[in-house]
């Protein structure tokens, strides 16, 4: 592979104009299509086959007026007044009449007529039901609804909005994300020692990310995807795009430190060595993200494929656009010689990697067993909170405190109790029940539901036109994020037997039930996904390093990183620590698909660092046969660039921690913490110590497996010797020195 990449790198340098032109054309075409013909992102995390989804589909078919999006308008009377006061009542009625005139609105309930008013008559709500599904309600209708509430606001009422039709749209590009990119630039400048060199990874990464994200937006015209999919593609694409370019540029500048090194040969050699590691590492990220399809959950599959496509573009940018751009700068990227020896050559100690890397490598390998034990115990301690992991989807309580969704949640809790925001929907399919028995069956079911100790209120049933479908609202005593509510849903579904004996079918649905169903589906898929990822790691790393012990060590370290990251995420988001620092409005279950996403993404990134670090160890071992020296030399030569790459990842992911969307916030935190732990504790500390303990045994394969394993040569052991620089340029450098 190294030889082919070397040839490819030289071609990209010779045809740099064409390569750059192709990427600019691709950016213009895909960008234009993505901006002009993009689809609409969904805010719903639906999963085919789960009970709540089957109920929603049944409602859409048999009772369409009950399946549309709902905007819940919550009112609070001014001061100590009541909603029944004459002036307040008149303003409320005027606002509701205005809402009823909005195009697409089917009906608007009146709080006083429908008795959706708190006992003290100070808080009430009206449901505005739209014809369209929640995700299809246009923003113009939402804006019109907000304007329709003007009479109520003028009368002094507090007006806030909730409901499925008023879900918050995910937005990126705020100050925190920009700060993350600025921090990444600062890290690049320190790692590369040049502002020009530091700007190149950002520039090339932005090209790849722009093509990827805008392409995803264009594809969303035909494939339904959540807004989180686009944000994830941006997050992952930007981070790996910067890192992959950094690996190539760092290797190129390291080689150019030798005045004898010719620029074109150096670029090709960087593509062959660091570029080979980029291709291999990128392949692991792509496969891991694409493996999200094994969960059988469409929105997660689309999310994984969108991010995988962006990573593929980052790899292609690294091995084509980056060498083309590097060739434009020529000798200007050559590090300045601090001191020269004979004929202008830098002494070997001047061209050697940073002394801190060598010192760190020696430190962690001096007492390797102690380092391994300390690192393992520390990671296991971080993982302890993960034992209490609960999965779910964020409710409006998780929205920013100053958002209307959060305020409406608080008002409804204040007026009707914590369980009101967790209202469940019992859907009864009565087509198999004789017409004469339907009313009695529903009445009996309502009594059974009301008798449950976890139920606060059961509303009167509402039936469709031909009385074949009934809908009953059930209000729990506990909130949507409470474990007791999850237990209640499972108990209520046990009541399906009563309806089933009569010939009907009972479904427990609603937003809260859907969140519980999605969490259950993902929990069931998690063991298979972890198994696939671990087996994949063993296979890929066996091919990369022609070793059995190195892959086993890498897989175990990856599992420790995942456990530690999940433990920290539970400690912060589920248990409510650091909520003030990270601006977390309310503690609650961890986002249901976060563990699967974390495992897929962190696996790829962990293998990135494993490949870049251990490949330099193997490269030195291949040349010298000294296993002990190979470990310290690998850390010395790769430590700075791996550390810089990890800090860039943490900066980019960390910028999303301050995004207002609770899902993006938790994903950003989990990935940032996971990368930090994996890079600095596992790869830079535990891995060298384990390699020191293994010694020569780390680089062995049984004979039969050695014959079956492909030899990909990602270290470039069979590359030709470096080409010398042109005599004229060398003479100029000597004279200048």
N, C-alpha and C positions, 0 to 999 in steps of 0.2 A: 504493500500500500504506500509506503514512504516513497518508493521510486516513482510511482505513478503521480503522486502528489507533487513531487519535485518537478517532473516534466510539466504538470499542469501549472505550477507556480511560475515557471519560466515563460510559459505561453501567456499567462495573464499579464506578466510584465511587458512582454513584447506587444501585446494587443490591448494595452491599458486604455487607450482611447475608446475602443469598441466596447470593452467591458464596462467602463463608466457610463458610456452612452446607453447601453442596454438597461442598466439599472435605473438611470434617469427616466428612460422611456417607460419602463415598467412602473415606476413610481407615479408618473404622470397618468398613465392609462388606468391603473388600478385605483389611484387616488381619485380620479375623475368619476369612475364608476361607483366607488364607495360613497362619495359625497352626494352625487346626483341621484343614484338609484339604490340607496340603502333601504333596508327593511326596518321593521319596528321591533325593538327589543321587548321581551316579555319580562314581567316581574313575578310570574307564577312558576313554582317548582312542582309541576305535576308529574306523576309517575303512573303509567298505564298499569291496570291490573289491581291496584290497591283499592280498598273498599270505598274510601272517600271519593276517589276518581270515578269509580263505577257509578256512585250516587250522583255525582255532578253530571255525568253523561246522560243518566236517566232523566234527571231534571231538565236538561237541555232539550231532550227529545219529547218528553211527556208533559212537562210543565215549564215551557220556555220563559214565562214571565217571572218565574221564581229562580231562574238560573243566571239572569243578567247581573252585571256589576252593580254594586250598591255603594252609594256615598252616604255615610251616616253623619248627619249634621247635629252636633251637640250644642245645646243652649244652656246658659246659666243666667238667671235673673240678676239684675244689678243690685248691689248692696245687699240688704237683707230681704229684698222683695221676692215675689213669687211670679211664676209664669202665668198665673191666672189673673194678675192685675190687669185692668182694662187697657191701659196704654201698652203694656208689654204684650198682651194677647193680640192686639191689633197689629203691632209691628211684626210679630211672629207670623201671623196669618198672611200679611202682605209679602213677606219674604218667601213663604212656602208657595204662594200663588206664582210668584216670579220664577221659582225653581221648576214648577210644573210646566211652564211655557218653553223651557229649554228643549231644543230638538233632540230626540232620542230618549227622552225621559218617559217612562211608562206610567209611573204613579209616584206620588209623594204622600207619605203618611203624616198625620197631624198628631203631635205628641199628646194633646189634651183629649182628642177623640179616641185615639188608639191606646190611651192610658200608658204611654211610655214616658211617664214622669215620675221622678223620685217621690218618696213619701212626703217630704217637706215641700214639694212643689217648686223647688228652686232650680232643679236640673232636669232636663228632658232631652229627647232626641227625636229626630225625624229621619226616616230612611227614604232616600231618593233612589229609585230603582231605574236603571237604564236598560235599553233594549239590547245593547251590545254586551259581550262578555267583559269582565273587569279590565283585561289587558287591552281591549279594543276601544275603550271609551276615549274619545279624542281629548286632547288638552284644551281645545276651545270650549268643550262642554264643561270641563272642570273650572275653567276661568269664568264662564258664564254663571255657574253655580255660586262661585265666590262673590261675584257682583250682585247676584240676586239677594244676598244676605245683607245688603246695605241698610234696608229699613230696620232690621233687628239691631244692627250695630249702632245706628243713629239713636235708637231708643235706650242704649246703654247695655244691651245684652252682650255677653261673651259668646262668640261663635267659633267653634273649632270643628275640624273635619277628620273623619276616620272612614273605615269601611274598605272593601276590596277595590273599589274604583279609585281610591285616593292613595294607593301605594306610592311610596317615594321613588322617584327615578334616580338611578345610580349615576353620579357624576364624578369625573376625575379631572385632574389638571389644576387642583387648588394649590395654595402656597406650600402645604406640607410635601406634596409630590415634587414640586419644583425644588424645594430645599434638599430632598433626597438626591436629585440629579446634581445639584451644586456640590453636595458632599462627595458624590461619586467622582466629580471632576477634580476635587481637591485631592482625593486619594490617588487618582490617576497621575496627577502632577507630581506627587511625592514618590510614587512607585517608579515612574518613568524618568523623573528628573528633567522634564521638558514640558512647557506649556503647549507647544505645537503637537508633540507626541500625545499629550493628554487629551487634546481635543479630537484626535482622529477616532478613537474608539466611540466617543459620543456621537460623532458625525455619522459614522458608518452604521452604528446601532440604530440611530433614528431612521435611517433609510429603510433598514429591514423591518423595524417596528411599524413604520408608516405603511409600508406595503402590506404587511400582515394584518394589522388592525383594520385598515380600510378595505382590504379584501374580505375580511370576516364580516364587516358591515354590508358589503355588497352581497355576499352569500346569504345573509339573513333575510334577504328579500324572498327567498324560496324555502329556507330552513328556519324553523322557529328556534330561537335561542334566547337565553336570558341575558340581561344587561351585564350580569356577572361574567359571562363568557368573554365579552369584549375587554372588560377590565383585567381579567386574568391573562388574556393574550398580551395586553399591553405590559402588565407587570412582569410576566415571565420573559417576554421577548426583549424588553429593555434590559433586564438584568443579564441574561445570558448573552445578548448581543454585545454589551460592553465588555463582559468577561472574555468572550472568545476573541474579540479584537485585541484585548489586552495581552492575552497569551501569545498571540502572533507577534505583536509589536515589541513586547518585552524580549522575546527570543531573538528577533531581528536586531534590536539594539545591543543585546548581549554579544551577538556575533560581530557586530560592527565595531565593538570595542577593540578588536584586533585591526590595526591599520592595514594589514595585508588582505583583509576580507573584502572581496568585490561585492557591490551592492546587489546586483541582480542575482548572483549566486546566493547571497545571504537571504534575500526574500524567498527564493525558491526553497532553500534549506529550512527556513522557518515554516513555510507551508507544509513541507514534508514531515517535520518533526512535531512542532506545536500544532500545526494544522491537522496532522494525523490524529493527535490526541483530541482536538476539537471535534473532528468527524466522529471519532469513537464515542466521546462523551456526549456529543449532541445526539447520537443515535440512541443512547441509553435514555436520555430525557424524552425523546420523541416516542420511543417504544413504551416508556412508563406512562406517559400522558395518554397515548392511544389505548393502553390497556385499561383505561377507565371504562371502555366499552363493555368489559366483562361484567360490570355491575348490572347490566340490563336496564339502566335508567337513562332514557333518551337525553334529558337536559344535561346530565353529567357526561355522557358520551360526546355530545356536541361541544361542551366546554373543553373537554380534553383534546379533541381533534383540532379545535380552533387554536388552542395554545401550542399543540404539537406542530401545526403548520407554521406558526410564527417562529418557533425554535428552528425548524428546518430552514426558513429564510435566513435566520441568524447564522447558521452554519454555512449556507451558500454565500452570504455576504463576507464571512470571515475568510473563505478560501478563494474568493474571486475579487470582490470589490476592495477588500483590505490590501492585498498585494498590489493591485493596480494603483491605488492611492499612494501606497508606500513608495512605489517607483517614481511618482511625480516629485517627491521630496528628495530622492537620491541621498547624497551625502549629508544633507542638512539634519538628518536624524542620527548621524553618527555621534556618539558621546564624546564630549571634549576630553582630550588627554590631560590628566593632571600632572603626570610626570612620565617622561619617555626614557627609554633605554637606547641601546645601539640601533641605528637605522630607524629611529622614530618609533620603535615597537614599545608598547606598554609592557612593563614587567608583569610577570604572571600574577603577582599579588594584586596588581591594579585591575586586572581583568577578572579576577575571581569575584564570586558573588559576595554579598554583604556579610560582614563578619558576624552580625547578630544572628543570621541564619545558621551559620556554622556553630556558634556558641550555643544556640538553642538545641540544635541537633545533638551536640555532645552532652548537654545537660539532661535531656530526656532519655538518653541511652546509657547514662552512667549508672543509674539504678532502675533498670527497665521494669522489673517486677513491681517495685513500689509505685512507679508511675502508672502502670496498668491498673493496679488495685485501687489507687486513689481516684483515677479517672472514672473507673467503672462504678465505684461506690458513690461518687458525686453525681453521676448521671442517673443512677437508680434513685437517689434521694430526690432529685428534681422530678422524677417520674411518679413519685408516690401519689400526688393528687389525681393522677389519671385513673386510679382505681374507682373514683367516684364519677367518672365521665357519664354525663347525660346528654343525649342528642336531641335536637329540635330545630325549629326555625324561629327566627327572631319575631317577636310581636311588636306592636307599636310602643310598648314600654322601652324597647331598645333603641328607638329613634331619638335623635337629639332632643334635649330638654326643651329647647325653644321652638321645636317643630310643632305644627298643628296636630300631627298624628299623636305625638306624645301627650300634648295637652288634652286632647279629646279622651285619650286612654285614662288619664288621671281624673278627669271630670266624671267619666262613667263609673270608675271605681269608687269615687267619692259619693256619687248619687245612688248607685245600685249594688255596690259590693264588688269584691275582687273577681268573682266568677263571671260577672257579666261580660267581660272582655274575652272570655273563653267559651261563649255560647256555642253549643253543639246543635246540629241539625239531624233529627231522626227522620229519615225518608222511608216511607212504607209503600212498597209496590203491591197493590191490592188486586191486580188483574186475575190472580188465581183464587181469590176469595169471592164467594157468592155475593151478589149485590146486597142482599138482605142482611148479610152478616158483617159488612164492612164497617159500619158505624160502631157496632159493638166491639169489634176487634180493635179499632183505633182507641176507643174509650178505655178498654182494658189495658192496652199498651201504655196509655198516658198514665194510668194509675200505677202501673208497675214501675215506670220511669220515675214518677214522683216519690215512690216509696224508698228509692235508693238514698242512703244516708249522705251521699256526696252531692245530691241535687238540691238546689235552692228553689227553683221555680220551673214549672213545665207549662208552656204557653198553650192555648187552645189550638187544635189542629187546623190546618188550611189544606183544602183539597183542590185538585184541578177540575176542569169542566165536567168530565165524565166520571169523576169520583174513583178513578183507578189508581191515583197517587195521592198520598197525604204527607204533609210536611209538619213536623212538630219541633218547635224550638225548645231546647233544654239548657237551662242556666246552671252551671256547677256552683259550688260554694267556694271553690278555689280558682286561682288565676290560670292563664294558659300555660305558664312555665312551671307550674307546681307538679311534683311527682304524683300527688293525689288525683290530679285531673287525668293523667295518663291511666292510672288504675281505674278511674271512673269510666273512661271510654271502653276499656276492655270488659268491664262488668256489664255495661249497657249492651254491648254486642252479644253478650251471652243471652240477653233477652230475645234474640232473634229466633230462638226455638219456639217461643210462644206464638209469634206471628207465623212461623213456618208451619206449625201444626194446623193453622187455619188456612194454609194455602198461599200465604203472602211471603214477602221478603223484606227484612228490615236492614237498613243501612244507617250507620252513624257517620255523619259527614260534618262539613264545616271546616273553617280555617285551622282550628286547633286539632281536630281529628286528622286532617290532611298532614299537618306537621308531624304528628305522632306516627302516621303510616309511613311517611317518607323516611323518618328516622329508623323505623323498624326494618324497612327494606334495605337501607344502607348498612345497618348493623349486620344483617344476614349476609350481605355480599362482602363484608370486610375480610373475613378469614381467607376466602378464595383469592381475593385481590392481593393480600399480603403474601400468600404462598406463591403466586405467580411472580410477584416482584422479587422475592428472595431467590427463587429458582433462576429467574432471568439474570440477577446479579452474579450468581455463581457461574452461569454459562458464559456471559460476556467477559467477565474478568479472567476466567480460565483461558479464554482465547487470547485476551490482551496480554497476559503476563505468563502464560504457559506454566501455571502453578495451581495447586489445589488449596494450599494454606492461605495464600493471599486473598482469594475470593471469600473463603469462610470468614476470615478476619474482617474483611470489608462489609460483609452482610451483617455480622454481629454488631459491628460499630454503627451501621445504619439503623438497626433496630433500636439500639440505645438512644440514638439521636431522636428518632421518632417518639419514643416513650418520654424522653425529657421534654420535648417540645409540646406534646399533648398534656403532660403534667403542668407545665407552665401556663398553657392556655386555659386549662380548667381552673387553676389557681387564680388567674386574673379575671376571666370572663364569667365563669360559673360561680366562683366563690366571692367575687366582687372586690378583690384586692387591686390596688392601684387605679381604682375607678376614677379618682379625681385627676390623677396625672395623665391618664390616657383618655379622659373625657368619655367614660362609659356610663350612660345614663342609668342602666339597670342591669344587675346580674341576672343570668338566665342560662339555659342549656347551651352547649356548644353547637354551632351550626352543623346540621346533620351530615352534610357532605364534606365538612372540613377534614376529618381524619383520612378519608379516601384521597382527597385532593392533596393533603400534606404528604401522605406516603408516596403518591405518584411523583409529585414535583421534587420533594426532598431526596428521593431515591436518585433521580437524574442528576441533581446538583451534587449530591454526595459522591456519586461515581465520577463526576467531573474532577473534583479535587483528588479523589483516589487515583485516577488515571494520570493527572498531571504530576502528582507527587511521586507516586510509586514508579512511573515510567522513567523518571530521572534516576531513581535508585537502580532500576534494572539496567538502564543504559550504562551507568558506571560499573555495575557488576559484570556486564557483558564485556566491557573493555579491560577490566582489571582482575576480576574474579575474587575481589576482596569484599565479602558480604558486610562486614562491620563498617568499613569505610564507605560503602555504597549508601548506607542509611544516612549517615551524617552529610555526605556529599549531596544526596537527593534533597534533604531538608535545606541545605545551604543554597542550592541552586534554584529550588522551587518555592522555598518558604516565603520570600518576599512577594512573589507574584500570586501565590495561592492566598496569602493573607490579604493582599490588596483586592483580589477578586472577591473574596468573602465579604470584606468590608463594603465593597460596592453593592453586592447583593443585599446586605443588611440595610444599607442606606436607601436603596430603591424600594425594597419591601417595607422598610420602616416608615417611609414617607406615606404609605397607604394606611398605616395604623391610625392616622389622624383624619382619615376620610369619614364623613358622617354616616355612610352606610354601615350598619353593624356587621353585615356579612363580610364586606371588603376589609373592615377594620380587623376582624378576628383572623381572616386569612393572612393579611399582611403581618400581623403580630406572630402568628404561628410559623410562617415561613422565615421571617427575620430571625426569630429566636432559634429555630431549627438550624438555619445556616450558620449562625454564630457558634452554636454548640458543636455542630458537626465539623466545621472547619478548624476551630481553634482547640477544642478539647479532644475530638476523635481523631481527625486527620493529622493535625500538627503535633499532637502530644501522644495519644495512645498508639496510633499506628506506628510511628518510629520506634516506640518502646517495644511493641509486639514484634516488629521486624528484627530488632536487635536480639530479642529472645529466641527467635526462630533461626537466625543466622543463615547458613547455607541451605537449611531445610526449606526456607521460604521459596526457593527457586527450582523446586523439583517437581517432576511429573512422572507417574508410572510409565513404563515403556509403551504399553499398549495404548494408553491415553495420549501420550506424546505423539504417536503415529497418527491418531485420529484427529488431533487438534490442529486447526489452521494456524499458519504462521503469518500474522498480519504485519509484523515489523513496524510498530508505531513509533519506535525509538529511532528509526533511520540508521540502523547498524550497517546496512548494505548500500548506503549512499556513497557517491564518489567523494574524493577528498575535496575540501573547500578550494574554490578557484581563487587565485591571487588577484589583488587589485591591479589596475592598469599601472604600468611603470610611471607614466607621466603624472598621474594623480598622486602616487606614493612619493614621488620626488618633491612635489609641491608641499605635501604634508610634512615631510622631513625638514624641508627648508623653513616652513612656518614654525615647526617645533623648536 
